Amino acid sequence: MKTIEFIPTNYPSDLTDTQWEQVEYLFPQGPNSEHHKRSLLNAVLYLVNNGCKWRALPHDYPPYSTVHTFYRRARITGLWEKALKEIVGETRVKAGRNGNPTYGIIDSQSVKTVYASEERGIDGGKKIKGRKRHIVTDIMGNLLSVVVHAANTHDTKSGIEPAKRAFQDYRSIKAFCGDEGYRKSFEEVVKDELKLRVDISKKIQPTFVIIPKRWVVERTFAWMGHSHRLSKDYEISTVSAEAMVRISHLHTLLRRFYLS
C-alpha cells in the first residue's frame, strides 16, 4: 500500500495531533487512497464549523467532490455514529465515569429550513417553519442519539424514536428525563416497550430558574450553535441533517477534552 503524506493546513477547525490520534483508527487509509484521511476529515469539519457550501471549501483541502464522497460514504456506513459513540465513551471515562450512560435527557430544537427539503412543517408554538432536531444526551451533555423530523410533530410522539435509538445503542440506560411536552404517549411507550422510567420535569417558572438535569441538554444545543452549518437546516435529507449534528458534536468533544 502506498504511503500518503499528510499535508497540514492552518484552520482553527483542523484537528490537532492529539485529537487526530483519538479517531485515527476509525479512518484507516485504503489501498487506493489519493488523499490522507486526516485531510478529508479536516475538510468536513471546516464545512460544518464555518457553514460554507461544498464547492466553497478552501483549495488547500482535497477537491470538494472527494470530500463529499468521503462524508457521504461515512454517513451511509454508519461511521459518523460509530466515531461519536467511541468518543462519548472515552469522554465519560476521561471524566471519571462509567463508559456506559444510565440516564438519558431528551429535548427538541425547532430550526428553519432553506430549501424545499423533505419532512418540513410549522411549529405553531415557536412560529418556525422547518424541522425539529430531537436529541438525547447523558447527564454530561454527550449526544446519545439524534432524529430530525418535521417541526409540526408534537414532542410526545416524535420523542419516541430518539429514545428508542438511544436505548438500542446504550442498553445501560435505566430512565429518561423530559419536560411536560413528553407526557402521555412518550411516557406510555417508553414504559410499556422499553420498560424504563420517565421523569417529567416541572414547568419552567416565568423567572430565571435552573432546572436540575434539564439544563444539560440545553447546553448541548448551545454547543451546536457554534457550528455555522447548523444555524439553519441546510440539508435536503433528514439523514444528512442528523449526520451534521453528529459531526458537530464529535468535533465539540474532541476540542473540549483533547485540547493539545
Steps between C-alpha positions, in 0.01 A plus 500: 500500500638839404574751773291818491669799662282727710529863389414730794259790458462786740130546580356525854266207431785261410572217741815519709738203507351385833142528373582310182660220705163444674319421172778392261419129541144568378621647171762260359669576171367287214736334251387736222479819706628813332449731797579465869189425708599770747482758221157373394371506857639850557319617186166362627557666839579829325171483310294422812680759711491784245175420320634537148381320188679184387633682194635780721744283694852650500722371221771376735261222601436208262246569218149565633355206306749266670418648841127460437547139393697434821225663710219318320667160521560547873134597542369198310727252681414644842856615565395837643277322755780257587758776541268704722414201717869417548588855600197529732620189684858628522377841615299346782794287613732801482258685730512215751166344408393164368524484122134399472236764593204406718284813463373669183375859477281580199400827336440653156605811312296652216705649214419660167578324173626677191393262223193299407647225714332179597296495822420866561224641715399794718563505873195701606633568847831647385372633164777322308458333162753221465616204702567385852828358623409250766795395716573280800804577716655351812540708816829641367330629186655238273282427196352148513254522209351750256192488276403781262133527395230748400449778755122449522527162677439527876780399735297234677487300175819604322711443811436125489741426213808678647433329833486161329820570307680609816390186684598281204855638510523526879320214672637633829240781503256456786285815470425807289428859599289746301284808546120499520474472121593132534200396709256229386613331174873528567463384858277209404721368219824530699344327799316230305752419223835595650403426861670820615405780736417850371565800724299808400648832612270772628390791285766771487419804712455847342818605687850366439529161668749223431315169470710208631634284212286679239759774440745239373315433174459875444877538526538235230277705271720802581809301397331424169457874448877536460476306172377743234375214284238442771383863522216383273424161350677519164468129420256354247466165680442439868774232512752762387365747755549238773854429379590870521385509864713194581807644329457831682476326837793270423709808429377669820604205718841473337565870559367500858683195628810482280630854490861459389 
